[in-house]
Amino acid sequence: MAAGEPGDLGGYYFRFLPQKTFQCLSTPETTSRLRQWSMLGRVAAQAFGFDQTFQAYRKDDFVMVGLRAFFKDPDVIPNLKLLSDSSGQWITLAGHQPVSEDWIHALLLRHSSCLQTPIVPPISPAQDRSEAAGPGRTPGGQPRRKWVTRQRYSSQAQAPPCDRDEARSSCSSLVVTPSGPGTEVKKIEAINVPCTQLSMSFFNRLYNENIVRDSGHIVKCLDSFCDPFPVSDELRKVLLVEDSEKYGIFSQPDREEFLFCLFKHLCLGGALCQYEDVLPPYLQTTKLLYKDLVSVRKNPQTKKIQITSSVFKVTAYDSAGVCYPSTKSHEQTFSYFIVDPIKRHVHVLYHSYGVGDMS
């Protein structure tokens, strides 16, 4: 584990990669499963690029410097998604709903005078129409919330170049939205998650130990409860009940593996999870996620496939305590950062425990 206070940003710069899509979360079959497991609408994957060399043997340096810079970067703050604990809606680290490319463009290219003038997102058509209600009033006659400054931006606008170091250091104080000034991260904690498994045969022991029948059906058991999860089959006993007879078929190092973590998260699901009676849907979805998030290459000397990604489970703190991935702690609320050192990409897998979309 490594943690640190934001200070020297170490020259790391990040860029949001909206063109990078994760098919593992968008296929009709996966969408249907996530809906059944009460995770749909509460799980997201995003990609960011970075500009420094990442060395696996210097992971702590990336945690202490790179991740701190990540949470301060002006291209991360308005794009990193999380679920609001109060409204249940997707927002960004800046404290507002995800913004348009025009807004990102303006933030990155705004003249240094932006450091003296608070910025707000572009005016929406609804806001334009509300101007007809008269000064200080909404169309319904209610007092209008005051905005400090409004200005339109477009991708065609000619904006003088911005000093990114200045923009980065002051970005938290620049973002002003109707829902508040957003979150300023004070500390980051990152747990290194082992990622060494190359085959789904890792889970064959579930068949060998009669947790799952040859047909793929999960063996049932007497109903019990392992707070906050109901336990009605042998699979959930293996995942949750430490004093169960077959809990030991996965060692502690096995349980720390990223592949196992993904599998367990999918099996436990969200607040209204409808569990599967058979194992294959869990294995198939775990495999899709793992392949989409983790990078591999063939070793030129041994000709064997090896994993190149490094994985971290990340928690961020503001002045009030934990602010990311959520202010509410839960085993099923997580954010994994998967670092690809070759492409210099960071994949962020996020989930917040709750009631998923049912429609």
C-alpha positions in Angstrom: 0.0 0.0 0.0 1.2 3.5 -0.7 -0.3 6.8 0.2 0.8 10.4 -0.1 -0.2 14.1 0.2 -0.5 16.0 -3.1 2.5 18.2 -3.6 5.0 18.1 -6.4 3.1 16.9 -9.4 6.3 15.4 -10.9 5.7 16.5 -14.5 2.9 13.9 -15.2 0.2 15.1 -17.6 -2.9 13.1 -18.4 -5.5 13.3 -21.2 -9.0 11.9 -21.4 -9.5 9.3 -24.1 -13.2 9.4 -24.9 -12.6 7.5 -28.2 -11.5 4.4 -26.2 -14.6 2.2 -25.7 -14.9 -0.9 -23.6 -17.1 -3.5 -25.4 -17.1 -5.7 -22.4 -19.7 -3.4 -20.8 -21.8 -2.6 -23.8 -22.7 -5.9 -25.5 -26.4 -6.8 -25.3 -25.5 -10.0 -23.4 -23.4 -8.2 -20.9 -25.9 -5.4 -20.5 -28.6 -8.0 -19.7 -26.4 -9.7 -17.1 -25.4 -6.5 -15.4 -29.1 -5.6 -15.2 -29.9 -8.9 -13.6 -27.0 -8.4 -11.1 -28.2 -4.9 -10.2 -24.9 -3.3 -11.6 -26.2 -1.7 -14.8 -25.9 2.0 -14.7 -23.6 1.9 -11.7 -20.4 0.5 -13.4 -18.2 2.4 -15.8 -14.9 2.1 -17.6 -12.8 5.1 -18.8 -9.4 5.5 -20.4 -6.8 8.2 -19.9 -3.3 8.7 -21.4 -0.2 9.9 -19.7 3.1 11.2 -20.9 5.8 9.6 -18.6 7.6 6.3 -18.8 6.2 3.7 -16.4 8.5 1.1 -15.0 6.9 -1.9 -13.3 9.7 -2.0 -10.7 8.9 1.6 -9.8 5.2 1.2 -9.1 5.5 3.2 -5.9 6.8 6.2 -7.8 3.8 6.2 -10.0 1.5 5.9 -7.0 3.3 8.7 -5.0 3.7 11.0 -8.0 1.6 9.9 -11.0 -1.7 9.2 -9.2 -1.5 12.4 -7.2 -1.0 14.3 -10.5 -3.9 12.4 -12.0 -6.4 13.7 -9.4 -5.0 17.3 -10.0 -4.9 17.2 -13.7 -7.3 19.7 -15.5 -8.2 17.1 -18.1 -9.1 14.5 -15.4 -11.2 16.6 -13.0 -14.0 17.4 -15.4 -14.0 13.9 -16.9 -13.5 11.3 -14.2 -16.9 9.8 -13.5 -18.4 8.8 -10.2 -21.9 8.4 -8.8 -23.3 11.0 -6.5 -24.1 9.6 -3.1 -27.0 12.1 -2.7 -28.7 12.1 -6.1 -27.5 8.7 -7.5 -26.6 10.5 -10.8 -23.3 10.3 -12.6 -21.1 13.3 -11.9 -17.5 14.1 -12.3 -14.7 14.9 -9.8 -15.4 18.6 -10.5 -18.9 18.1 -8.9 -21.1 18.4 -12.0 -22.5 16.1 -14.6 -20.1 15.1 -17.4 -19.3 18.0 -19.6 -19.0 18.4 -23.4 -15.9 18.4 -25.5 -16.4 22.1 -26.0 -16.0 22.6 -22.3 -12.9 20.4 -22.1 -11.4 22.3 -25.1 -12.1 25.7 -23.4 -10.6 24.5 -20.1 -7.4 23.3 -21.7 -6.9 26.3 -24.1 -8.3 29.2 -22.1 -6.0 32.2 -21.8 -4.1 32.6 -18.5 -6.7 35.3 -17.7 -8.9 32.3 -16.7 -7.0 32.2 -13.5 -8.7 35.4 -12.5 -12.2 34.7 -13.8 -14.1 31.7 -12.6 -15.3 29.4 -15.4 -18.7 27.7 -15.7 -20.0 25.3 -18.3 -21.5 26.6 -21.6 -25.0 28.0 -21.5 -27.6 25.4 -22.4 -30.7 26.2 -24.6 -32.8 25.8 -21.5 -30.7 28.5 -19.7 -30.9 30.7 -22.7 -34.7 30.5 -22.7 -34.8 31.2 -19.0 -33.3 34.6 -19.6 -36.7 35.7 -21.0 -38.2 35.4 -17.5 -36.5 38.6 -16.5 -33.5 39.5 -14.4 -33.1 37.4 -11.3 -36.1 35.1 -12.0 -36.6 31.7 -13.6 -39.6 31.1 -16.0 -41.5 29.8 -13.0 -41.0 33.0 -11.1 -38.4 31.6 -8.7 -35.2 33.5 -7.8 -32.5 32.4 -10.2 -29.3 30.9 -8.8 -26.4 33.4 -9.3 -23.7 32.5 -11.7 -20.4 34.3 -11.5 -19.5 34.4 -15.2 -21.0 33.0 -18.4 -19.3 32.6 -21.7 -19.9 30.4 -24.8 -17.2 28.2 -26.2 -17.0 26.1 -29.3 -14.4 23.9 -30.8 -13.9 26.5 -33.5 -13.2 29.3 -31.0 -9.8 30.8 -31.2 -8.4 30.6 -27.7 -4.8 31.7 -26.8 -2.7 28.8 -25.4 -3.0 28.1 -21.7 -0.1 27.5 -19.2 -1.0 23.9 -18.2 1.0 24.0 -15.0 -0.9 27.1 -13.8 -4.2 25.6 -15.0 -3.5 22.3 -13.3 -2.6 23.9 -9.9 -5.7 26.1 -9.8 -8.2 23.9 -11.6 -10.1 22.9 -8.5 -10.8 26.6 -7.6 -11.7 27.4 -11.2 -14.6 25.0 -11.7 -17.9 26.6 -10.6 -21.1 24.8 -11.1 -24.7 24.9 -9.8 -24.0 21.9 -7.6 -21.0 23.3 -6.0 -17.2 23.7 -6.4 -16.5 20.0 -6.6 -13.9 18.0 -4.8 -10.2 18.8 -4.1 -8.3 15.7 -3.4 -5.9 15.9 -0.5 -4.6 12.4 -0.3 -4.5 9.2 -2.4 -4.2 5.6 -1.2 -3.4 2.9 -3.7 -3.2 -0.9 -3.1 -1.2 -2.9 -5.5 -3.4 -5.7 -6.9 -1.6 -8.7 -8.3 -2.4 -9.5 -11.9 -0.6 -12.6 -13.1 -3.4 -15.0 -14.3 -3.5 -15.8 -18.0 -6.2 -18.5 -18.1 -9.7 -19.0 -16.8 -8.6 -22.5 -15.7 -7.9 -20.7 -12.5 -11.5 -21.4 -11.6 -11.5 -25.1 -12.5 -11.2 -26.0 -8.8 -14.9 -24.9 -8.5 -15.8 -28.0 -10.5 -13.1 -30.2 -8.9 -14.4 -29.4 -5.4 -18.1 -29.9 -6.3 -18.9 -26.2 -5.8 -20.3 -26.4 -9.3 -21.7 -29.5 -11.0 -20.4 -30.8 -14.3 -23.5 -29.3 -15.9 -22.4 -25.8 -14.7 -25.2 -25.6 -12.1 -24.1 -24.1 -8.8 -24.7 -26.4 -5.8 -27.3 -25.0 -3.4 -27.0 -24.9 0.4 -29.2 -23.8 3.3 -29.9 -20.1 3.3 -27.7 -18.0 5.6 -26.5 -14.5 5.7 -23.0 -13.0 5.6 -23.6 -9.3 6.1 -24.7 -7.7 3.9 -25.0 -10.6 1.4 -27.4 -13.5 1.4 -25.7 -16.9 1.0 -27.8 -19.6 -0.7 -25.3 -21.6 -2.6 -21.8 -23.1 -2.2 -20.2 -20.5 -4.5 -21.1 -17.6 -2.2 -19.9 -19.7 0.7 -16.5 -20.0 -0.9 -16.5 -16.3 -1.7 -17.7 -15.0 1.7 -17.8 -17.5 4.6 -14.2 -17.8 5.9 -15.1 -20.7 8.3 -16.8 -22.7 5.6 -15.4 -26.1 4.7 -14.1 -25.3 1.2 -13.2 -21.6 1.7 -9.5 -22.7 1.5 -9.7 -23.9 -2.1 -8.6 -20.3 -2.9 -5.6 -19.2 -1.0 -5.2 -15.6 0.2 -2.8 -14.8 -2.7 -5.4 -16.3 -5.1 -8.1 -14.0 -3.6 -5.9 -11.0 -4.1 -5.5 -11.6 -7.9 -7.3 -9.1 -10.1 -9.0 -11.9 -12.0 -10.5 -13.3 -8.7 -11.5 -9.7 -7.6 -13.5 -9.2 -10.9 -15.1 -12.6 -10.6 -16.2 -12.0 -7.0 -17.5 -8.5 -7.7 -19.7 -9.9 -10.5 -21.0 -12.8 -8.4 -22.0 -10.5 -5.5 -23.5 -7.8 -7.7 -25.5 -4.8 -6.5 -28.2 -4.2 -3.9 -31.0 -6.1 -5.8 -28.8 -8.8 -7.4 -30.6 -11.8 -8.9 -28.0 -14.5 -8.6 -27.3 -17.0 -11.4 -28.1 -20.7 -11.0 -25.2 -21.6 -13.3 -21.5 -20.6 -13.4 -20.8 -19.8 -17.1 -22.3 -16.3 -17.2 -20.0 -15.2 -14.3 -16.9 -16.7 -16.0 -17.8 -15.3 -19.4 -18.3 -11.8 -18.2 -15.2 -11.9 -16.0 -13.2 -13.0 -19.1 -14.6 -10.2 -21.2 -13.7 -7.6 -18.6 -10.3 -9.0 -18.0 -9.3 -9.1 -21.7 -10.6 -5.6 -22.3 -8.8 -4.0 -19.3 -5.5 -5.9 -19.1 -2.7 -5.7 -21.7 -0.5 -8.6 -22.6 2.4 -9.2 -25.0 4.6 -12.0 -26.2 8.0 -12.1 -24.5 10.5 -11.9 -27.4 12.9 -14.3 -25.7 10.7 -17.0 -24.2 7.9 -16.5 -26.8 5.4 -16.8 -23.9 2.5 -14.5 -23.3 3.0 -12.2 -20.3 0.9 -9.5 -18.7 2.3 -6.0 -18.9 -0.4 -4.1 -16.9 -0.2 -3.1 -13.3 -3.3 -2.8 -11.3 -4.1 -0.5 -8.3 -7.2 -0.2 -6.2 -7.5 3.5 -5.6 -9.1 5.6 -2.9 -9.0 9.4 -2.7 -9.6 11.7 0.3 -10.6 15.3 0.5 -10.6 17.5 3.7 -13.7 15.7 5.0 -12.5 12.1 4.4 -13.0 9.6 1.6 -14.4 11.2 -1.5 -13.6 8.7 -4.3 -14.9 6.2 -5.3 -17.6 7.1 -2.8 -18.0 8.7 0.6 -19.8 5.4 1.6 -17.6 2.4 2.1 -18.7 -0.9 0.8 -17.0 -4.1 -0.4 -18.7 -3.7 -3.8 -17.8 0.0 -4.2 -14.4 0.2 -5.9 -12.2 1.9 -8.5 -9.4 -0.1 -10.1 -6.7 1.7 -12.1 -5.1 -0.6 -14.7 -1.9 0.9 -16.1 -0.6 -0.1 -19.5 3.1 0.9 -19.6 3.5 0.4 -23.3 0.6 2.5 -24.6 0.8 4.7 -21.5 -2.8 4.3 -20.8 -4.7 4.1 -17.5 -8.0 2.2 -17.6 -10.3 3.1 -14.8 -13.0 0.5 -13.7 -15.5 2.0 -11.4 -18.5 0.6 -9.5 -20.7 2.1 -6.8 -22.9 -0.3 -4.8 -26.6 0.3 -4.9 -29.7 -0.4 -6.9 -28.9 -0.7 -10.6 -31.0 0.2 -13.6 -33.9 -2.3 -14.0 -35.5 -1.0 -17.2 
